Every structure is written in structure tokens, then in C-alpha cells.
């Protein structure tokens, strides 16, 4: 009885033939199969291939962090946006986009208006009677209720945005606007006309938290003493952008129990004939437990107020101010940079700031690298950190409502290597020139907050467009080290046959960038024939991911029924065949064929000669 069918016998016979051939071939007959079978070429080889504009093809949602987004680009690079605030919240372990649009939700009848999607839950009354609660803030199981004392009745109206609620005439000629933000609740007390009222009291209640007054700031502490919310000292400004932070703040426990919080503004400043109304008093309540508060630091310092801090200020200032302001400078730092591995190369890094105030004349704003430690809660004019006098980049600034972009590529590269990240100093080249404002991370206009944008790409592997140093290790193989990132690729030749029609090469390849990956040959190891191609969809955009023989990842974009590879310096064509297999061709018509499942099944050179490996094993 035969246990082997004809097909099995043919397969075993072919394996035996390969074994016999290997014993007959001398080692010095080994040839380089890669360059003949699939030729990789640079842009200089292809004069007819135009350079293409790099575009974003979709967000990589799996890489989201609280204040970071990642995007895949058309050249296979990745762009990370580090925002000056939270932009995501966690829902069932997944980072979701924050949406503070005010919606109806009757689950809390007294406060039926709330922000749509955020772990900082904000609720508002539809009708304030003077006796009910007006606003609540909740993070995890900690909740705070805030209501104006002795205020008139008012019905909620739409505010200045979809994320805001307005209550008009809570006091004569005074409106209250509440703006739901990603990390805080902003309250605008809008004094349309000064009638002598300069003091505002609030009833503050919390079942879980205890408020505590420290230097005109209110901290809400849980039973273990952890800070959950903070209400910074307020400031006020008029329509000429004249500002004052001359407030007294008091906090008194009352029976109920509740606390009475009172802000008293400087009456003389409000009554000054130079005031241009309306005047806005700008209290805010920050959450400290879920926000990007610790991930972005920005503030400014003022020579006329040399011991003052401006940690929660809505603007970053630079230049010489009018009125109470002297020479101002701003500091910004993003302490938590994106995690990139050793094989990633940073190709660009840019700081974005939105100018919110038009200057009297065009000014030059320089960016410097800060070299000393600082904190936005303690830095003042008198204790500024050290900085490098060399200008990293500069921007010419005049008109408001414009993004300004500084190139900080080399500095960010240095941060990933050896230098400490202390952020940037923003200052006028001529500090006597007129002051201007940029939005800070505390500004309620989310689309204008500071942004650090870093683009990087993986440069592991052995590619013609990369720079690396190689060493011949004799019969052991060869090693190549990337000159930029130190990525090691070690190749050991297992089988190499020369031939008039088609050479053959089988190698084990180790790529240090893949040391955490295991595909059956040991951590970081693969066969040069272990090439795969896989369809992937990102945010509705289709592309094919190709992993070549040394573990380098390339991407083909699907656009108008055609695949495009835009890896810098490398041009290959990908074709989907009628039988759902795939073929990759280079400029010399060397071909790799992949099964419908994405595995490499055939190699042909430009003369249509097939690799002996696949000839002998195909049956």
C-alpha cells in the first residue's frame, strides 16, 4: 500500500535535487542575486519620474495620545502633531476625538445641557432662577457646582460658538458666557457698561472636594490631598486690549455647606475714562487630572512686573507693551515628545504660533533654544532661564489672524540624542519694538493654540537612497550600519548559485530595527525571501504595505485604480493581476510576484528567467 501520492513524490524529488546541487557547487561560486533579480534605483536613474508633492493620506488612529495625532504621509513618512491641549479622551480604553458641542441631555434635569464627548463633563442650566445650580464640572467621580450669588433669572442662549452658553443680564448690564473646553471651563464675565459693580460672588459646592485658597488661586483637593481642579487668579481686559490683574480673591465657608468665592476687581481701573467697553473678566477652571496640563508649558514674562507669573494667561507676548506692560518675552515647551525608534530619522520639525494682535509696524520675532530649567508656574522676568543666543529661526510679523512657523528641525533632533529639552524662547529681535500676542495653550480658541509638528521616517534596511557603512565578514556574511541612526543589518548567505539564466540566493537577514518582531526565524531575523505585501486601510484610504527582504517597510497608495510608491529615492510599480495576485516591477522590468494572500511566490529577472528556488518548488 502506498502512503505517498504522485504529487508528494514529485515534491520530495525536487527537494533531493536541490540538496544534491548544493553539495556540488563550490562556495566561491556564490553570486550576488539581489542586484540581478530586483534592481533598486535612485531618482537619478529615472529622469522621466517627476518629484511628487508629499501629502497626508490619513490619521493613524492606533497611535493617538491625549495631546498627539499621527498621520501617514504619501512618502511613507509619519507626521506627529503635538497640541497645546488635550485633543482626545479615553472611552473604553480607546482614544476618541473630543467634541465639546453643547447638546441636550435630560438625565440630569437641573442641568440638562452638556458638552457632547469629553472626560471633563460640563453641564449647564437651561433656566437659571437665582436659586438653582448654574454650572457643574465633573472628572471621574469628582464634581463641583458653581452658581453666581444674588443673580437675576436668565435663560440659556447660544454663545459665541457651538461649545458655549450665554446667560444675559445676570446682573444689570452684565452677561455671563461659559465656554466648554478640552481641559477647562472658561467663564467670561462681560461688563457691557460700568455701573459701579466690581465684585462678583459665587456659591461653590462639592460633595467630594474641598476648595483651598492659595495666592489668589483656588485649588480643589480630594480626601487624599490630590489637586483635581484649579481656578487661577483672574484678569480682565477691555476692547483696546488694555489689561489688569488687580483682583482680590476671598473664599469663605458657609453653612449648607458651601463656600462663597468672591472676586473683587480694581474699581479705579474699571472707572477709568480710557476704558473701552465691554470689559471681560476672565476666570477659568482647569482640570489637573486628565488634561495635557503637564504636557505643554507656556507663559510670558514682563519687565514692568518682574516678579509676576502668567501661567494660565491666554496669550504669549513678545515686544514692548503699552500701559502697564514693559518688555515681554515668551517661553514654550512640549515635555512629552513622540516616541520614535532608533531607525527613525526626523526630516522636519516646526513650531506653529497663531498671531492674535496686529502690531503698529512689522517686527522680527526670533526663536532661541532654552538651555536652563524653568516652569510656567514660577518663571518671572527676574528668574528667567538661560538660553542660546544663536537664533534658530525668525518670522516677520505684523497682521493678526496668521500662523507663523519656525523651523526647529536640528534642535528637536538634538533633543532625541543628547541635549535636554527645555523648550524655546520667543522674543523680538529689537525688544523696544511694539508688542504682539500669540495664542497660548490656555486660549479658549482651540484652533489657534501652539503646535509642534514633527515628521519622521523609518530608514532601516539596506536601500540605495540611504547612507550606511558596510563590512565584509567573509564566509560569515556582511554587516551594514546606517550612518544616521546606527541601525544594523547583518546578512548571512545560506545558498548562492550563479547561472547563465538566473542566479539564486537564499540568506538569513537580521535587522536591529525589527528585533522585537518574531516571524519564525528568531527575533529580528528573516529570510530574504520572506517578503510580503498586505492591504491596509487607514481612515478610509487604501494602500499596500510592502516589507522587503531586509525588513524595510514601503507603502503603495491606491489612487484612481493605480498604486503609487513614493518612498524617497525608490520607484517601483505595483500591479494587481486578474487572479488577485500582485506583481512588483522595477525600471529594468525585474519582477516580484505575490500570491493573493500576499506571500512572495515568484522572482523573474528582466529576461523573464525565473528564480530556481521557485522553479524547483512549484508543482
Secondary structure, 3 states (H helix, E strand, C coil): CCCCCHHHHHHHHHHHHHHHHHHHCCHHHCCCCHHHHCCCCCHHHCCCCCCCCCCEEEECHHHCECCEEEEEECCCCEEEEEECCCCEEEECCEEEECEEEEEECCCCHHHCEEEEECCEEEEECCEECCCCCCEEEEECCEEEEEEECCCCCEECEECCCCCEEEEEEEECCEEEEEEECCCEEEEEEEECCCCCCCEEEEEEECCCCEEEEECCEEEEECCCCCEEEEECCCCEECCCCCEECCEEEEEEEECCCEEEEEEEECHHHHHCCCCCCCEEEEEEEEECCCCHHHCCEEEEEEHHHCCCCCCCCCEEEEEECCCCCCEEEEEEECCCCCCCCCCEEEEEEEEEEEECCCCCCCEEEEEEEECCCCCCCCCCHHHCCCECCCCCEEEEECCCCEEEEEECHHHHHHHHHCCCCCCEEEEECCCCCECEEEECCCCCCHHHCCEEEEEEEECCCCCCCCCEEEEECHHHCEEEEECCCCCEEEEEEEEEECCCCCCEEEEEEEEHHHCCCCCCCCCCEEECCCCEEEEEEECCEEEEEEECCCCCEEEEEEECCEEEECCCCCCCEEEECCCCCEEEECCCCCEEEECCCCEEEEEECCCCCECHHHHHHCC
